[in-house]
């Protein structure tokens, strides 16, 4: 499986004092860096999925709001409720039809705390039921025309929405919009969209389908853990998702089970549904780095399980597994390990191990790396520290290989 670059556009939105209020998150085609939208469902789903679990909301938005375009399918989907209400503005694309179903869905989302905007809007009586619901109306200055702007504003003011001027390209346009009472401003006069880039390591569609079916059936958490362990790229997405959805979470994530419990089955179902909207990959498990990561993780888990410390700390083997899984994330994603770890809110011993090879898990990670490189001459002290020898390491490695092979057969 070849690594795939993916892109997310981000254009600033300013308030009346020209302070940063938020960003519109924009779909960008991987081959052109431009919108090139042919499938609005996939474009909307891709922006949401990548913002939640490929970048992470905190990383791309900071303390600001994110405006996210949705079509009717995404609006009506339960998956949209995965978004953190305090961080997003749901922006209805101009071709979303005004039906009783759409109006009631918007009212329901409003009751749940979501802010809603209309994109590229021109007044039309058919929208009047929606004007009673939406918080922000975006007016495209080029589409509306500056000569029609005052009358447009007068029509819309009856419902007291906040107005956002799009495609502001000159100081004169900004000043006229400010005079007419616009609250927010977006356009090339302030800033062009920037494009954020990441390397995606896709999760296979079959893995997503399997996870979704397990979540619908509400299988035991141990069974979910096995599915995540079988697909280490799912674990990377899960940890970013925890950070995106559980905004302000104070506790550190200690284990894979802990991360699943923080998100909960209902939110995970929504995430898996969004992943199905956006995911076209038939297979995601044939990357040799992922195979190495899961092999390393399982070896660390088995070694730790035999240590005295594991008797008084049931989560210790799980933290060892998570350390092993994440230990190659920097290479997989082509970023520094600090960029991987910083947003993930991991337990401190896992962080130390990954960043500095410090602490018991860091020392174990160093040992396993040397075993992989067959540097046996220099690791006698580390062997002794973990009560290992070449004799008892062999059966453990065979068990790891068998486990990884079984995981492969189940994929």
C-alpha positions as CSV (number, residue, x, y, z in Angstrom):
1,X,0.0,0.0,0.0
2,X,1.4,3.3,-1.0
3,X,1.3,6.3,1.3
4,X,-1.2,8.8,0.2
5,X,-1.0,12.6,0.7
6,X,-4.2,14.2,1.7
7,X,-5.1,17.8,2.1
8,X,-7.5,20.1,4.1
9,X,-8.1,23.7,3.2
10,X,-8.5,26.2,5.9
11,X,-9.6,29.8,5.4
12,X,-9.8,32.4,8.2
13,X,-13.0,34.1,9.3
14,X,-12.6,37.4,11.1
15,X,-15.0,39.4,13.4
16,X,-15.7,43.1,13.1
17,X,-12.5,44.0,14.9
18,X,-10.6,41.9,12.4
19,X,-9.7,39.3,15.0
20,X,-9.7,35.6,14.2
21,X,-13.1,34.1,14.9
22,X,-12.8,30.8,13.1
23,X,-11.8,28.8,10.0
24,X,-13.9,27.4,7.2
25,X,-12.6,23.9,6.6
26,X,-12.5,23.1,2.9
27,X,-12.2,20.0,0.8
28,X,-9.1,19.8,-1.3
29,X,-8.4,17.2,-4.0
30,X,-5.2,15.4,-3.5
31,X,-4.1,15.7,-7.1
32,X,-4.8,19.4,-7.6
33,X,-4.9,21.2,-4.2
34,X,-8.2,22.7,-5.4
35,X,-11.7,21.9,-4.5
36,X,-12.7,19.9,-7.6
37,X,-15.8,18.5,-5.9
38,X,-17.7,15.9,-7.8
39,X,-19.3,14.1,-4.9
40,X,-20.6,16.4,-2.2
41,X,-21.3,13.5,0.2
42,X,-17.7,12.3,0.1
43,X,-16.3,15.8,0.2
44,X,-18.3,16.7,3.3
45,X,-17.5,13.4,5.0
46,X,-13.8,13.7,4.1
47,X,-13.5,17.1,5.7
48,X,-15.2,15.9,8.9
49,X,-13.4,12.6,9.1
50,X,-9.9,14.1,8.5
51,X,-10.6,17.0,10.9
52,X,-11.6,14.6,13.7
53,X,-9.2,11.8,13.3
54,X,-6.4,12.6,10.8
55,X,-5.5,16.0,12.1
56,X,-7.5,16.5,15.3
57,X,-9.7,19.5,16.0
58,X,-7.4,21.1,18.5
59,X,-4.5,21.0,16.1
60,X,-6.3,22.7,13.2
61,X,-8.7,25.0,15.1
62,X,-7.0,25.8,18.4
63,X,-9.6,27.8,20.4
64,X,-11.5,29.0,17.3
65,X,-14.7,27.7,15.5
66,X,-14.7,25.5,12.5
67,X,-17.2,26.0,9.7
68,X,-17.9,22.7,8.0
69,X,-19.9,22.4,4.8
70,X,-22.5,19.6,4.7
71,X,-24.9,18.3,2.1
72,X,-28.3,16.9,2.8
73,X,-27.1,13.3,3.3
74,X,-24.5,14.3,5.9
75,X,-26.9,16.7,7.6
76,X,-29.5,13.9,8.0
77,X,-26.9,11.4,9.1
78,X,-26.5,10.5,12.8
79,X,-22.7,10.7,12.2
80,X,-22.7,14.5,12.1
81,X,-23.5,14.5,15.9
82,X,-20.0,13.2,16.4
83,X,-18.8,16.7,16.0
84,X,-18.1,18.7,19.2
85,X,-20.9,21.2,19.4
86,X,-18.8,23.9,21.0
87,X,-16.2,23.8,18.2
88,X,-18.2,23.8,15.0
89,X,-20.7,25.7,12.8
90,X,-22.7,23.4,10.5
91,X,-22.8,25.1,7.1
92,X,-25.6,24.0,4.8
93,X,-24.5,24.0,1.2
94,X,-26.7,26.1,-1.1
95,X,-28.2,23.1,-2.9
96,X,-29.6,21.5,0.4
97,X,-33.4,21.5,-0.3
98,X,-35.8,23.2,2.1
99,X,-38.1,20.5,3.1
100,X,-40.0,19.8,6.3
101,X,-37.5,17.0,7.1
102,X,-34.5,19.3,6.7
103,X,-36.1,22.1,8.8
104,X,-36.9,19.7,11.6
105,X,-33.4,18.2,11.5
106,X,-31.9,21.7,11.8
107,X,-34.2,22.5,14.8
108,X,-33.1,19.2,16.4
109,X,-29.4,20.0,15.9
110,X,-30.1,23.5,17.4
111,X,-31.7,21.9,20.5
112,X,-28.6,19.8,20.8
113,X,-26.4,22.9,20.9
114,X,-25.1,23.1,17.3
115,X,-24.7,26.5,15.5
116,X,-26.0,26.4,11.9
117,X,-25.2,28.6,8.9
118,X,-26.5,29.0,5.3
119,X,-23.7,29.1,2.7
120,X,-23.6,31.4,-0.4
121,X,-27.1,32.6,0.3
122,X,-29.5,35.0,-1.5
123,X,-32.8,35.7,0.1
124,X,-35.7,33.5,-1.1
125,X,-39.1,33.3,0.6
126,X,-38.8,29.5,0.5
127,X,-36.1,29.7,3.1
128,X,-38.1,31.7,5.6
129,X,-38.7,28.6,7.9
130,X,-35.0,28.1,8.0
131,X,-34.3,31.8,8.8
132,X,-36.0,31.2,12.1
133,X,-33.4,28.5,12.9
134,X,-30.1,29.5,11.6
135,X,-27.5,31.5,13.5
136,X,-25.4,32.8,10.6
137,X,-26.1,33.6,7.0
138,X,-23.2,33.8,4.6
139,X,-23.5,36.2,1.7
140,X,-21.2,35.9,-1.3
141,X,-20.4,39.4,-2.4
142,X,-19.6,38.4,-6.0
143,X,-22.8,36.4,-6.4
144,X,-25.0,39.0,-4.7
145,X,-23.4,42.1,-6.2
146,X,-22.4,45.1,-4.1
147,X,-25.2,47.1,-5.7
148,X,-27.8,44.6,-4.2
149,X,-26.2,44.2,-0.8
150,X,-28.1,46.8,1.2
151,X,-31.5,45.5,0.0
152,X,-30.4,41.9,0.7
153,X,-29.4,42.8,4.2
154,X,-32.7,44.6,4.8
155,X,-34.6,41.5,3.8
156,X,-32.6,39.2,6.1
157,X,-32.5,41.5,9.1
158,X,-36.1,40.6,9.9
159,X,-34.9,37.3,11.4
160,X,-31.9,38.9,13.2
161,X,-29.2,36.4,12.0
162,X,-25.6,37.2,12.2
163,X,-24.3,38.0,8.7
164,X,-21.0,36.8,7.2
165,X,-19.6,38.4,4.1
166,X,-17.8,36.0,1.8
167,X,-15.3,36.9,-1.0
168,X,-14.3,40.2,0.5
169,X,-11.5,41.3,-1.8
170,X,-11.0,45.1,-1.1
171,X,-11.0,47.5,1.8
172,X,-14.0,49.3,0.3
173,X,-16.0,46.1,0.3
174,X,-15.0,45.4,4.0
175,X,-16.0,48.9,5.1
176,X,-19.3,48.8,3.3
177,X,-20.1,45.4,4.9
178,X,-19.1,46.7,8.3
179,X,-21.4,49.7,7.8
180,X,-24.3,47.5,6.9
181,X,-23.8,45.5,10.2
182,X,-22.0,42.3,9.1
183,X,-20.6,40.4,12.0
184,X,-18.0,38.3,10.2
185,X,-15.8,38.5,7.2
186,X,-14.0,36.0,4.9
187,X,-12.1,36.6,1.7
188,X,-8.8,37.2,-0.1
189,X,-8.6,40.7,1.3
190,X,-7.8,39.1,4.7
191,X,-6.2,35.8,3.8
192,X,-6.3,33.1,1.1
193,X,-7.0,29.6,2.2
194,X,-4.0,27.6,3.5
195,X,-3.7,24.0,2.7
196,X,-2.7,21.5,5.5
197,X,-1.0,18.4,4.4
198,X,-0.7,15.0,6.0
199,X,0.2,11.4,5.0
200,X,-2.8,9.1,5.3
201,X,-2.4,5.5,6.2
202,X,-5.7,4.2,5.1
203,X,-7.8,1.8,7.1
204,X,-9.3,-0.9,4.9
205,X,-13.0,-0.7,4.2
206,X,-13.5,-4.3,5.4
207,X,-12.0,-3.3,8.8
208,X,-14.3,-0.3,9.1
209,X,-17.3,-2.5,8.1
210,X,-16.3,-5.1,10.7
211,X,-15.9,-2.5,13.4
212,X,-19.2,-0.8,12.5
213,X,-21.0,-4.2,12.7
214,X,-19.5,-5.0,16.1
215,X,-20.5,-1.6,17.4
216,X,-24.1,-2.1,16.2
217,X,-24.2,-5.5,17.8
218,X,-22.6,-4.0,21.0
219,X,-20.1,-6.8,21.3
220,X,-17.9,-7.0,24.4
221,X,-15.2,-4.4,24.7
222,X,-12.6,-7.1,24.6
223,X,-13.7,-8.0,21.1
224,X,-13.5,-4.4,20.0
225,X,-10.0,-4.2,21.4
226,X,-9.0,-7.2,19.3
227,X,-10.3,-5.4,16.1
228,X,-8.3,-2.3,17.0
229,X,-5.2,-4.3,17.7
230,X,-5.6,-6.1,14.4
231,X,-5.6,-2.7,12.6
232,X,-3.0,-0.4,14.2
233,X,-4.0,2.4,11.9
234,X,-7.4,2.4,13.6
235,X,-5.7,3.0,16.9
236,X,-4.0,6.1,15.6
237,X,-7.4,7.4,14.4
238,X,-9.0,6.5,17.7
239,X,-6.5,8.4,19.8
240,X,-7.0,11.6,17.7
241,X,-10.7,11.1,17.8
242,X,-10.6,11.1,21.6
243,X,-8.8,14.4,21.6
244,X,-11.2,15.9,19.0
245,X,-14.5,14.8,20.5
246,X,-13.6,14.9,24.3
247,X,-12.6,18.5,24.2
248,X,-11.1,19.5,27.5
249,X,-10.5,16.0,28.7
250,X,-8.3,16.2,31.7
251,X,-7.4,12.6,32.3
252,X,-4.6,10.9,30.4
253,X,-5.4,8.0,28.1
254,X,-3.8,5.0,29.7
255,X,-4.9,2.1,27.5
256,X,-6.8,1.2,24.3
257,X,-9.7,0.0,26.5
258,X,-9.7,3.4,28.2
259,X,-9.8,5.3,24.9
260,X,-12.8,3.1,23.8
261,X,-14.6,3.8,27.0
262,X,-14.0,7.5,26.8
263,X,-15.5,7.7,23.4
264,X,-18.3,5.2,24.0
265,X,-20.0,2.8,21.6
266,X,-22.5,5.4,20.3
267,X,-19.9,7.9,19.3
268,X,-17.7,5.2,17.8
269,X,-20.6,4.1,15.6
270,X,-21.0,7.6,14.3
271,X,-17.3,7.8,13.6
272,X,-17.3,4.4,11.8
273,X,-20.3,5.6,9.7
274,X,-18.4,8.8,8.7
275,X,-15.4,6.6,7.8
276,X,-17.6,4.5,5.5
277,X,-18.8,7.6,3.7
278,X,-15.3,8.7,3.0
279,X,-13.3,5.5,2.7
280,X,-12.6,3.8,-0.6
281,X,-9.6,1.7,0.3
282,X,-10.2,-2.1,-0.1
283,X,-7.3,-3.0,2.1
284,X,-5.4,-1.1,4.7
285,X,-3.3,-3.7,6.5
286,X,-0.6,-4.6,4.0
287,X,1.8,-1.7,4.9
288,X,5.0,-3.4,6.2
289,X,5.5,-0.7,8.8
290,X,2.1,-1.4,10.3
291,X,2.9,-5.1,10.4
292,X,6.2,-4.2,12.2
293,X,4.3,-1.9,14.6
294,X,1.8,-4.5,15.6
295,X,4.5,-7.2,16.0
296,X,6.5,-4.9,18.2
297,X,3.5,-4.0,20.3
298,X,2.5,-7.6,20.9
299,X,6.1,-8.5,21.9
300,X,6.2,-5.7,24.4
301,X,2.8,-6.7,25.7
302,X,3.9,-10.3,26.3
303,X,7.2,-9.3,27.9
304,X,5.5,-6.9,30.3
305,X,2.8,-9.4,31.2
306,X,5.6,-11.6,32.9
307,X,7.0,-8.7,34.9
308,X,6.3,-8.4,38.7
309,X,5.0,-4.8,38.1
310,X,2.2,-6.2,35.9
311,X,0.7,-8.1,38.9
312,X,-0.2,-4.8,40.7
313,X,-1.0,-2.8,37.5
314,X,-3.5,-4.6,35.2
315,X,-3.1,-1.8,32.6
316,X,0.7,-2.2,32.3
317,X,0.7,-4.7,29.4
318,X,-1.9,-2.6,27.5
319,X,0.3,0.5,27.9
320,X,3.2,-1.5,26.6
321,X,1.1,-2.5,23.6
322,X,0.1,1.1,22.9
323,X,3.7,2.2,23.1
324,X,4.7,-0.4,20.5
325,X,1.9,0.6,18.2
326,X,2.7,4.3,18.3
327,X,6.5,3.8,18.1
328,X,6.5,3.9,14.3
329,X,3.7,6.5,13.9
330,X,6.3,9.2,13.1
331,X,7.7,7.2,10.2
332,X,4.2,6.2,9.0
333,X,2.9,9.8,9.0
334,X,6.2,11.5,8.0
335,X,6.1,13.9,11.0
336,X,8.2,14.1,14.1
337,X,7.3,11.9,17.1
338,X,6.6,15.1,19.1
339,X,3.9,16.1,16.5
340,X,2.4,12.6,16.9
341,X,2.4,12.5,20.7
342,X,1.6,16.1,21.7
343,X,-2.1,16.2,20.8
344,X,-2.9,12.6,22.0
345,X,-3.2,13.1,25.8
346,X,-1.3,9.9,26.5
347,X,-0.3,8.5,29.9
348,X,3.0,10.0,31.0
349,X,5.0,6.7,30.9
350,X,3.9,6.1,27.3
351,X,4.8,9.7,26.3
352,X,8.3,9.4,27.9
353,X,8.9,6.1,26.2
354,X,8.0,7.4,22.8
355,X,9.7,10.7,23.0
356,X,12.9,9.9,25.0
357,X,13.0,6.1,25.4
358,X,12.9,6.8,29.2
359,X,11.1,5.0,31.9
360,X,10.5,1.2,32.0
361,X,8.5,1.3,28.8
362,X,11.1,3.4,27.1
363,X,13.8,0.9,28.1
364,X,11.7,-2.0,26.9
365,X,11.1,-0.2,23.6
366,X,14.8,0.2,23.1
367,X,15.3,-3.5,23.9
368,X,12.7,-4.6,21.4
369,X,14.2,-2.3,18.7
370,X,17.6,-3.9,19.3
371,X,16.1,-7.4,19.0
372,X,14.6,-6.4,15.7
373,X,18.0,-5.2,14.5
374,X,19.6,-8.4,15.9
375,X,22.0,-6.4,18.1
376,X,22.3,-9.2,20.7
377,X,25.9,-8.5,21.7
378,X,25.1,-5.2,23.5
379,X,21.8,-6.0,25.2
380,X,22.7,-8.4,28.0
381,X,21.9,-5.9,30.8
382,X,18.5,-5.2,29.2
383,X,17.8,-8.9,29.0
384,X,18.6,-9.3,32.7
385,X,16.4,-6.3,33.6
386,X,13.3,-8.0,32.1
387,X,14.3,-11.6,33.1
388,X,14.9,-12.6,29.5
389,X,17.3,-14.8,27.8
390,X,17.8,-16.1,24.2
391,X,16.3,-19.3,25.4
392,X,13.0,-17.9,26.7
393,X,12.8,-15.1,24.1
394,X,12.4,-17.7,21.3
395,X,9.0,-19.1,22.4
396,X,7.7,-15.6,23.0
397,X,8.7,-14.5,19.4
398,X,7.0,-17.6,18.0
399,X,3.8,-16.7,19.9
400,X,4.0,-13.2,18.5
401,X,4.4,-14.5,15.0
402,X,1.4,-16.8,15.4
403,X,-0.7,-14.0,16.8
404,X,0.1,-11.6,14.0
405,X,-0.6,-14.4,11.4
406,X,-4.0,-15.1,13.0
407,X,-4.8,-11.4,12.9
408,X,-3.9,-11.4,9.2
409,X,-6.2,-14.3,8.5
410,X,-9.1,-12.6,10.3
411,X,-8.6,-9.3,8.4
